[in-house]
Amino acid sequence: MANSSEMFGSYTLKKGDNDKKKRWNGKKQAAAGEHVRELQTLLKKTGVYLSRIDGDFAGKTYDAVKRFQWNAQNIKSRIKNKALVTVSRTLTDKIDGIVGKNTKKELFIWKSKNYTSTGDLIRIKASEFDNIELSSIFKTITHPSIASDELVISSQLLDYLIQADTRAKELSITISLNQTFRVNGVKVSGAVVTPAKKSQHLIGHAIDCNIVDGAIHNNSNAFKKKQETKNAKKFIETMKENGMRWGGDFSKIDIPHFDKQVVSSTPKYNYKFFFNQRTISEKQCIKLKCW
């Protein structure tokens, strides 16, 4: 195949197309072909399609195309030969589940370069921070890329953690992390509230922590009794001003918890959940962030 325009019999593919019915681009065609199967095979190779290759462009294929379009536009990394590579984003299509000219071009690039999709997780050594540490109950994720002194978050949370570290240093307090990214299905021990089914932890957008002020641990008990220190209050206000949510403001109070919310009912949450969880389950490389 010389170029992307020749992919899938040169047809645009969309929901409702079906190889057995010889239906492509929403219309019955004369010649036989396996164009939807070709698409499904490629989507499976890129890691966005997990269902049967059956030649039927139905809901699961439609969802997979949208996952691919979202990933190509929003994630700067790909997996190539089991290694992580950084790329320039080239797709500008709408996330509409239609395999038109631009999505074909992007699929052609991925096929020719042997790319697989990944998420936006990063790992950070606790020693990178001045006033953030891993607590004694922090559990390292079992993964070949992750060392015992490392935490894992979405790259979109990094700036907020750096701001938290700066403010903690100004206040001479320590942020002791109990949990950051969480693997779906793993039992959470010591949780203050029952973990949400669509928790921000599951996409790497949340931290649970104690705020250590000298000999005082501002933990869930201290906050429940309203015995938190002035420095803890100042820290919380700064985090909120910087754009993070504080679990003490939730209708179902969750303290001490901070997150940068992605609304759980949105496609963005579902895409981040899919790719970040698969980063762990597929044992993909995770970038080590240093500064």
Residue pairs with C-beta under 8 A, 6 or more apart in sequence:
1 7
1 108
3 108
4 101
4 104
4 105
4 107
4 108
5 101
5 104
7 38
7 104
7 107
7 108
8 24
8 35
8 36
8 38
8 39
8 99
8 104
9 24
9 31
9 33
9 35
11 17
11 24
11 25
11 29
11 35
12 24
12 25
12 98
12 99
12 100
12 101
13 24
13 25
13 35
13 36
13 39
13 57
13 98
13 99
14 25
14 26
14 57
14 97
14 98
14 99
15 57
15 58
15 59
15 61
15 62
15 97
15 98
16 23
16 26
16 57
17 23
17 24
17 25
17 26
17 35
17 36
17 57
18 36
18 55
18 56
18 57
19 32
19 33
19 34
19 35
19 36
19 37
19 55
19 56
20 55
20 56
21 28
22 28
22 29
22 30
22 31
22 32
22 33
23 29
24 33
24 35
24 36
34 55
36 55
36 56
36 57
36 61
37 53
37 54
37 55
39 57
39 61
39 65
39 99
39 107
40 49
40 51
40 53
40 54
40 55
40 61
40 64
41 53
42 107
42 110
42 111
43 49
43 61
43 64
43 65
43 68
44 50
44 53
45 111
45 116
46 68
46 107
46 110
46 115
46 116
46 117
47 79
47 116
47 117
47 118
47 278
47 282
48 64
48 65
48 67
48 68
48 71
48 117
49 60
49 61
49 64
50 60
50 64
51 60
51 61
51 64
62 97
63 97
65 97
65 98
65 99
65 103
66 95
66 96
66 97
66 267
67 117
67 271
67 274
67 275
68 103
68 106
68 107
68 117
69 91
69 93
69 94
69 95
69 96
69 97
69 103
69 106
70 95
70 267
70 268
70 271
71 117
71 271
71 275
72 89
72 90
72 91
72 106
72 110
73 89
73 91
73 92
73 93
73 95
74 89
74 120
74 271
75 117
75 118
75 119
75 120
75 275
76 86
76 87
76 89
76 120
77 84
77 85
77 86
77 87
77 118
77 120
77 287
78 84
78 85
78 87
78 110
78 113
78 115
78 116
78 117
78 118
79 85
79 115
79 116
79 117
79 118
79 284
79 285
80 113
80 114
80 115
80 116
81 114
82 285
83 285
84 118
84 284
84 285
84 286
84 287
85 115
87 115
90 105
90 106
90 109
91 102
91 103
91 105
91 106
92 102
93 100
93 102
93 103
93 106
95 267
99 107
109 115
116 284
117 275
117 278
118 275
118 278
118 279
118 284
118 285
119 154
119 204
119 272
119 275
119 276
119 277
119 278
119 279
120 154
120 155
120 156
120 204
120 272
120 275
120 276
121 152
121 153
121 154
121 155
121 181
121 204
121 276
121 279
121 280
121 286
121 287
122 152
122 153
122 154
122 155
122 158
122 286
122 287
122 288
122 289
123 145
123 146
123 147
123 150
123 151
123 152
123 286
123 287
123 288
123 289
124 150
124 151
124 152
124 153
124 158
124 161
124 288
124 289
125 147
125 149
125 150
125 288
125 290
126 132
126 133
126 134
126 149
126 150
126 151
126 177
127 149
128 289
128 290
128 291
129 161
129 165
130 165
130 168
130 169
131 165
131 168
131 169
131 173
131 174
131 175
132 161
132 164
132 165
132 168
132 174
132 175
132 177
133 174
133 175
133 176
133 177
134 149
134 151
134 176
134 177
135 176
135 177
135 178
135 209
135 210
137 178
137 189
137 190
138 151
138 177
138 178
138 179
139 179
140 146
140 147
140 148
140 150
141 152
141 181
141 183
141 280
143 280
143 283
143 286
144 283
145 283
145 284
145 285
145 286
145 288
146 152
146 286
150 288
151 177
151 180
151 181
152 180
152 181
152 204
152 286
153 161
153 180
153 181
153 204
153 205
153 207
154 181
154 203
154 204
154 205
154 272
154 276
155 287
155 289
156 204
156 205
156 260
157 204
157 205
157 206
157 207
157 260
158 289
160 239
160 242
160 243
160 244
160 258
160 260
161 207
162 291
163 238
163 239
163 242
164 175
164 235
164 239
164 258
165 175
167 235
167 238
167 239
168 174
168 175
168 235
171 213
171 231
171 234
171 235
172 213
172 231
173 211
173 212
173 213
173 231
173 232
173 235
174 211
174 212
175 209
175 210
175 211
175 212
175 235
176 209
176 210
176 211
176 212
176 217
177 207
177 208
177 209
178 190
178 208
178 209
178 210
179 188
179 201
179 206
179 207
179 208
180 201
180 204
180 206
180 207
181 201
181 202
181 203
181 204
181 276
182 188
182 195
182 199
182 201
182 202
183 277
183 280
184 202
184 273
184 277
188 195
192 208
192 220
192 247
192 253
192 254
192 255
192 257
193 252
193 253
193 254
195 201
196 264
198 264
198 269
198 273
199 206
200 206
200 259
200 260
200 261
200 262
200 264
201 208
201 259
202 273
202 276
202 277
203 262
203 269
203 272
203 273
203 276
204 272
204 276
205 259
205 260
205 261
205 262
205 272
206 257
206 258
206 259
206 260
207 257
207 258
207 259
208 256
208 257
209 256
209 257
209 258
210 217
210 218
210 219
210 256
211 217
211 218
211 228
211 229
211 231
211 232
211 235
211 236
211 256
212 218
213 229
213 231
213 232
216 222
216 229
218 228
218 229
218 232
218 256
219 256
220 255
220 256
222 228
222 232
223 248
223 255
223 256
224 255
236 246
236 248
239 246
239 258
240 246
240 249
243 260
244 258
244 259
244 260
245 258
245 259
245 260
245 261
246 255
246 257
246 258
247 253
247 254
247 255
247 256
247 257
247 258
247 259
248 254
248 255
248 256
262 268
262 269
262 272
263 269
278 284
279 286
